Amino acid sequence: MRLTDAGAKSVSLDEIDLYGTELYRSGDPHAAWRTLRETAPVWRQEAPDGTPFWSVTRYRDVVDILRDTRRFSSEHSTMLSVLERDTAAGQAIHLMDPPRHGQVRGATISALSIRVMRRHEPKIRERVAKLVAGAIAEGQADMAKLVTMLPMLVAGELMGIPQDKWTEAAHWTVASMAPEDPAFSIGDEAATLRAAHVFLFSMFIELIQDRRDEPGTDDLISLLLGMEVDGRPATDEEVLVNCYAFIMGANPTIPQASSHLVLTMAENPDLWRRIREADRSTLPLTLEETLRWSSPVNHLLRRTTQEVELGGHVIPEGGLVAAWIGSANRDEEIFADPYTFDPVRSPNQHVAFGFGSHRCIGNSPAQTGVQLLLEELVEQVELFELAGEPRHLGSNFLNGITHLPVTLHPNKG
């Protein structure tokens, strides 16, 4: 989607459809979200199959729902595109409620810690620097395609995925979250999902067997093989679906935040000059603003475990509630001038990684990946110049860019 200034825009409630993917490919959900925050902060809609869901768009309501795991369960689905109970429900880390969720999180968090990231950082930085230098050398690059490799530079390293599988793994991971988008579709949604699942699950089955034959130490797959769930060793199926869950979690944030950063700086060269000329100690603030600004995940879905009254609406037990992250991160009650990219915004309590016990476990790797790219772009690139029209991802879940032709002018300093 275009990250527009929706401050002066108003949309009729009758026109709002937060489910359809075309809004995110070519429309402006920010105008719709702003209208909902002001006039209908809890809003009922039906999916094409008739399934009702309630959208929550204000920051405080989004935080309350994501924090309340007792009344708003993750153990069903986390995406509007999966309205039926997910086949991995109760097994994958993002599809578990406490206390089982804490068992998987506790067993694997050490592989994704800041300490581990610092150990891997020199190698990742070297690869990111080469990626940027290569794009400069080519003169013009499709940054949307280029940055799809960033999650593999980070997650591929942490999970122990062989480098010769990184390109395909990155492609099929995004395809599995946006199977309708032309950049990934191979016929229809079902065929695309099938191809994505075949590649990813086959890859992980092979890697799991490799770790059983030759156990690793602290890579993520080895830790999953050694974890216990409900006091027993994890099954192969539980290990497999969590491998899938972790690579799915790695891919949205890094490339999508990076693409939106480059697009924003190409459209605002004075802003990029300001960032480059600022003290390097402010770059962590710019990173956080990049995450707020891009909000790579549009929403998180929850299912009520009991009847809930919310904003004057009675949501029945088993009702589906979409907490709109992208809207919360533009809430005027929380963020001053929310439609302006402020590279030194502080405080910045964005919810790009979610909130509460389900706050993304991979936030440290994701922040490291985007931070290293930002630092290398500051060091190597003086100016971004759009070389064509960007194309945005058709997905109500991911806020992505599929085509971003940019000329990178090297730093002369």
C-alpha positions in Angstrom: 0.0 0.0 0.0 1.0 3.6 -0.4 2.0 5.1 2.9 0.0 8.3 2.3 -1.0 11.3 4.3 -4.6 10.3 5.2 -5.0 13.3 7.5 -7.4 15.2 5.3 -9.2 12.2 3.8 -12.5 10.8 4.8 -14.1 7.5 3.5 -17.7 6.5 3.7 -18.2 3.4 5.9 -20.2 1.8 3.1 -17.1 1.9 0.9 -14.8 0.3 3.4 -13.7 -3.3 2.8 -10.7 -4.3 4.9 -10.8 -7.9 3.6 -10.3 -7.5 -0.1 -6.7 -7.5 -1.3 -7.1 -4.8 -4.0 -7.3 -2.1 -1.3 -3.7 -2.9 -0.3 -2.4 -3.3 -3.8 -3.7 0.0 -5.2 -5.8 1.7 -2.6 -5.4 3.6 0.6 -6.3 1.7 3.8 -4.9 4.5 5.9 -7.8 6.7 4.9 -10.2 3.8 5.8 -8.4 3.1 9.1 -8.5 6.8 10.1 -12.2 7.0 9.4 -12.8 3.9 11.5 -10.7 5.2 14.4 -12.8 8.3 14.4 -16.3 7.0 13.8 -16.4 3.2 14.2 -13.4 1.9 16.2 -15.0 -1.5 16.5 -16.5 -2.4 13.1 -18.2 -5.5 11.9 -17.7 -6.8 8.4 -18.3 -10.1 6.6 -15.7 -12.0 4.6 -16.7 -13.1 1.1 -17.8 -16.5 2.5 -20.2 -14.8 5.0 -17.9 -15.2 8.0 -18.2 -12.1 10.3 -15.2 -10.4 11.8 -14.8 -7.3 13.9 -12.0 -4.8 13.2 -10.4 -2.8 16.0 -8.3 0.2 14.8 -7.4 2.3 17.8 -4.0 1.8 19.5 -5.3 1.3 23.0 -7.9 -1.3 21.9 -5.3 -3.1 19.7 -2.9 -3.3 22.7 -5.7 -4.5 25.1 -6.7 -7.3 22.7 -3.2 -8.5 22.0 -2.4 -8.4 25.8 -5.5 -10.3 26.8 -4.7 -13.9 25.9 -7.5 -15.2 28.2 -10.4 -13.7 26.2 -8.7 -13.3 22.8 -7.0 -16.5 21.7 -4.3 -17.0 19.1 -5.0 -20.8 18.9 -7.2 -20.6 15.8 -5.6 -18.4 13.2 -3.7 -15.2 13.1 -4.6 -14.0 9.5 -7.9 -13.1 7.9 -6.9 -15.2 4.9 -7.3 -18.3 7.2 -10.7 -17.9 8.7 -11.1 -21.6 9.4 -9.0 -23.2 12.2 -5.4 -23.3 11.0 -4.0 -26.8 10.5 -1.1 -26.0 12.8 -3.3 -24.6 15.6 -2.1 -25.6 19.0 1.3 -26.7 17.7 3.1 -23.7 16.1 4.4 -21.0 18.4 2.1 -18.2 17.0 -0.9 -20.5 17.2 -0.6 -21.4 20.9 -2.0 -19.8 24.0 -0.3 -19.7 27.4 1.0 -21.8 29.1 2.0 -24.0 26.1 3.1 -21.0 24.1 5.6 -20.2 26.8 7.1 -23.7 26.6 8.1 -23.3 22.9 9.1 -19.6 23.4 11.3 -20.5 26.4 13.0 -23.4 24.5 13.9 -21.3 21.5 14.4 -17.7 22.6 18.1 -18.2 23.3 18.7 -18.8 19.6 17.2 -15.4 18.8 18.7 -13.3 21.7 20.6 -10.1 21.3 23.7 -11.9 22.6 23.4 -14.4 19.7 22.8 -11.6 17.2 25.9 -9.8 18.3 27.9 -13.0 17.7 26.5 -13.3 14.1 26.5 -9.5 13.4 30.0 -9.2 11.8 29.2 -11.9 9.2 25.7 -10.5 8.5 27.0 -7.0 8.2 29.6 -8.2 5.7 26.9 -9.8 3.6 24.6 -6.7 3.8 27.5 -4.4 2.8 28.1 -6.6 -0.3 24.4 -6.6 -1.1 24.3 -2.7 -1.1 27.6 -2.4 -2.9 26.4 -4.8 -5.6 23.2 -2.7 -6.1 25.2 0.5 -6.4 27.5 -1.2 -8.9 24.6 -2.2 -11.1 23.4 1.4 -11.1 19.7 0.4 -11.1 18.3 -2.3 -8.9 14.9 -3.7 -8.0 15.2 -3.0 -4.3 12.0 -5.0 -3.5 13.6 -8.1 -5.0 17.0 -7.4 -3.5 15.9 -7.1 0.1 14.0 -10.4 0.0 17.3 -11.9 0.6 17.8 -10.0 3.9 15.8 -12.4 6.1 17.9 -15.3 4.8 21.1 -13.4 5.7 19.7 -13.3 9.2 17.3 -16.2 9.7 19.1 -18.5 7.3 22.2 -18.1 9.4 20.3 -18.7 12.7 18.3 -21.7 11.5 21.2 -23.3 9.7 19.5 -23.2 6.2 22.0 -23.9 3.4 22.8 -20.8 1.3 21.9 -22.6 -1.9 18.2 -22.7 -0.6 18.0 -19.1 0.5 16.6 -17.6 -2.7 13.8 -20.1 -3.1 13.0 -20.1 0.6 12.6 -16.3 0.6 10.3 -16.5 -2.4 8.1 -19.3 -1.2 7.7 -17.8 2.3 6.2 -14.6 1.0 4.2 -16.5 -1.6 2.6 -18.5 1.2 1.4 -15.3 2.8 0.3 -13.5 -0.4 -0.7 -16.3 -2.8 -3.1 -14.1 -4.8 -0.5 -11.5 -5.7 0.7 -11.7 -9.4 4.3 -11.6 -8.3 3.9 -15.0 -6.6 0.8 -16.7 -8.1 1.4 -19.7 -10.3 -2.2 -20.1 -11.4 -4.5 -19.8 -8.5 -4.3 -19.4 -4.7 -4.5 -23.1 -4.0 -1.8 -24.0 -6.4 0.5 -21.3 -5.1 0.0 -22.4 -1.5 0.6 -26.0 -2.4 3.9 -25.3 -4.2 5.0 -23.0 -1.3 4.2 -25.7 1.3 5.8 -28.5 -0.7 9.1 -26.6 -1.0 9.3 -25.3 2.6 8.1 -28.4 4.4 10.4 -30.6 2.2 13.3 -28.4 3.0 12.7 -28.5 6.7 12.1 -32.3 6.8 15.5 -32.7 5.2 17.1 -30.3 7.6 15.5 -31.9 10.7 16.8 -35.3 9.6 20.3 -33.8 9.1 20.2 -32.5 12.7 19.1 -35.8 14.0 22.0 -37.5 12.2 24.5 -34.7 13.2 23.1 -32.7 16.2 23.9 -29.0 16.2 24.4 -26.8 19.2 22.5 -23.5 19.4 20.9 -23.2 15.9 17.1 -22.9 16.0 16.3 -26.3 14.5 18.5 -28.1 17.0 16.8 -26.2 19.9 13.4 -27.2 18.6 14.5 -30.8 18.4 15.5 -30.7 22.1 12.4 -28.9 23.4 9.7 -30.4 25.6 6.0 -29.7 25.2 3.7 -30.6 28.2 6.6 -32.5 29.8 7.3 -34.7 26.8 9.8 -34.5 23.9 8.4 -32.5 20.9 7.0 -34.6 18.1 8.5 -34.4 14.6 5.3 -32.6 13.5 5.6 -30.0 16.2 9.3 -29.4 15.3 8.3 -29.1 11.6 5.4 -26.6 12.0 7.6 -24.5 14.3 10.4 -24.4 11.7 7.8 -23.2 9.3 6.4 -20.7 11.8 9.8 -19.2 12.5 10.7 -18.7 8.8 7.3 -17.2 8.3 7.9 -14.8 11.1 11.3 -13.8 9.8 10.2 -12.7 6.4 7.6 -10.0 6.8 9.5 -7.5 8.9 13.0 -7.2 7.3 12.3 -6.9 3.6 9.0 -5.0 3.9 10.4 -2.4 6.3 13.5 -2.1 4.2 11.5 -1.6 0.9 9.3 1.1 2.5 12.4 2.8 3.9 14.0 3.0 0.5 10.8 4.2 -1.2 10.2 6.9 1.4 13.8 8.2 1.1 13.6 8.1 -2.7 10.4 10.3 -2.5 12.0 12.5 0.2 15.6 13.2 -0.7 15.9 16.0 1.9 14.8 13.6 4.6 17.5 11.1 3.5 20.1 13.9 3.5 19.0 14.8 7.1 19.4 11.2 8.2 22.8 10.9 6.6 24.1 14.1 8.1 22.8 13.3 11.6 24.9 11.8 14.4 25.0 8.1 13.9 23.8 7.6 17.5 20.3 8.6 16.2 20.1 5.7 13.8 18.4 3.4 16.4 15.6 6.0 16.6 15.4 6.0 12.8 15.1 2.2 12.9 12.1 2.3 15.2 10.4 5.0 13.1 11.0 2.8 10.0 9.2 -0.1 11.8 6.3 2.2 12.9 6.1 3.8 9.5 6.0 0.6 7.5 4.1 -1.6 9.9 5.0 -4.7 7.8 2.1 -6.8 9.3 -1.2 -5.1 8.7 -3.3 -7.1 11.3 -3.3 -9.9 13.8 -6.4 -12.1 14.1 -7.8 -13.3 17.4 -10.8 -15.5 18.4 -12.9 -14.8 21.5 -13.1 -17.5 24.1 -16.2 -16.0 25.6 -18.8 -13.4 24.9 -17.0 -10.0 24.9 -18.4 -6.5 25.0 -16.1 -4.2 23.0 -16.8 -0.6 22.1 -20.6 -1.1 22.4 -20.6 -4.3 20.4 -21.3 -7.7 21.8 -18.9 -10.2 20.1 -20.1 -13.8 20.6 -17.9 -16.6 21.9 -15.8 -17.8 18.9 -16.0 -14.4 17.2 -13.0 -13.3 15.1 -11.4 -10.0 15.9 -8.8 -8.3 13.7 -6.4 -6.0 15.5 -5.1 -3.6 12.9 -1.4 -2.9 13.6 -1.1 -0.6 10.7 -3.9 1.6 12.0 -2.6 1.5 15.6 0.8 2.8 14.5 -0.9 5.9 13.0 -3.2 6.7 15.9 -3.2 10.4 16.5 -3.9 10.0 20.2 -0.5 8.2 20.6 1.7 9.6 17.9 2.2 13.3 17.2 1.9 14.0 13.4 1.6 10.3 12.6 1.7 10.7 8.8 5.2 12.2 9.0 8.3 10.1 9.0 10.3 11.5 12.0 13.7 9.9 12.1 14.3 11.0 15.7 10.8 10.3 17.0 10.9 9.6 20.8 9.1 8.1 22.5 8.0 5.7 19.8 5.8 3.0 21.3 4.9 1.3 18.0 3.4 -2.2 17.9 5.0 -3.4 14.7 6.1 -6.5 16.5 2.8 -7.0 18.2 2.3 -6.7 21.9 2.2 -8.9 25.1 3.2 -12.5 25.4 3.0 -12.9 21.6 5.3 -10.0 20.8 7.4 -11.3 17.9 10.1 -13.6 19.3 12.3 -12.7 16.3 12.3 -9.0 17.0 16.0 -8.9 17.8 17.0 -10.6 14.5 14.6 -8.4 12.6 15.8 -5.2 14.2 19.4 -6.3 13.5 18.7 -7.0 9.8 17.0 -3.6 9.2 19.5 -1.7 11.4 22.5 -3.1 9.5 20.9 -2.3 6.1 20.1 1.2 7.3 23.7 1.7 8.5 25.1 0.4 5.2 22.8 2.6 3.1 23.8 5.7 5.1 27.5 4.8 4.5 27.2 3.9 0.9 24.3 5.7 -0.7 24.0 9.5 -1.2 20.7 9.5 -3.1 17.9 7.2 -4.1 16.2 7.9 -7.4 13.0 6.1 -8.5 13.5 4.5 -11.9 9.9 3.3 -12.4 6.6 2.9 -10.7 6.6 0.8 -7.5 4.1 -2.1 -7.3 2.5 -3.0 -3.9 1.7 -6.4 -2.6 -1.9 -7.5 -2.8 -2.4 -8.8 0.7 -4.5 -7.8 3.7 -1.9 -9.3 6.0 1.5 -8.1 4.7 2.2 -4.4 3.8 4.7 -5.2 1.1 6.3 -4.0 -2.1 6.9 -6.4 -5.0 8.7 -4.0 -7.5 10.8 -1.0 -6.6 13.2 0.0 -9.3 15.7 2.5 -7.9 19.0 4.1 -9.0 21.4 4.2 -6.1 23.9 7.1 -6.3 27.1 6.3 -4.4 28.3 8.4 -1.5 31.0 10.7 -2.7 32.2 11.5 0.8 
